[in-house]
């Protein structure tokens, strides 16, 4: 697998890029997937802290007839192509999809507010319990995926024969990947349970 670091922005995004997660909106291209629980990537630029600098462009130009070749930024286009291309290659080369579900757990946990839940008449205890159950599964799933991908990367680094690689990969798919899918299914059931609490 390609373990090279991701491409760095050149002449764009002087403060770097954020990869911690991004709120989605109903008008977002990925919303249908997000709502169905399908992981998605989005090149987002409307984080709350960016509203003063980015929102004017979004409001006045983005997806309008004023979004012309004069607003095109070749450096930004090049970086996005290289970054998301590298991401696609990385995802394609890993036998198990690397998604850090613990980050979502952290966000859910940080959003727990007993007073607000009580005022809304919601079952805070049930929600908190479901979030903790999700957190336990998130840790298990994230660690399992990392272990599977690390073993596969070691196999590739050892220059094993194509036949040996295929045998190990097939074993991973039949065994551990099935276990990963079961963990993901369990997490989906927990999330469904969380929505039932409210």
PyMOL commands that set and color helices and strands:
alter all, ss='L'
color gray80, all
select helices_A, chain A and resi 31-35+48-60+69-71+74-93+101-110+114-120+124-157+162-174+176-197
alter helices_A, ss='H'
color red, helices_A
deselect
rebuild
show_as cartoon
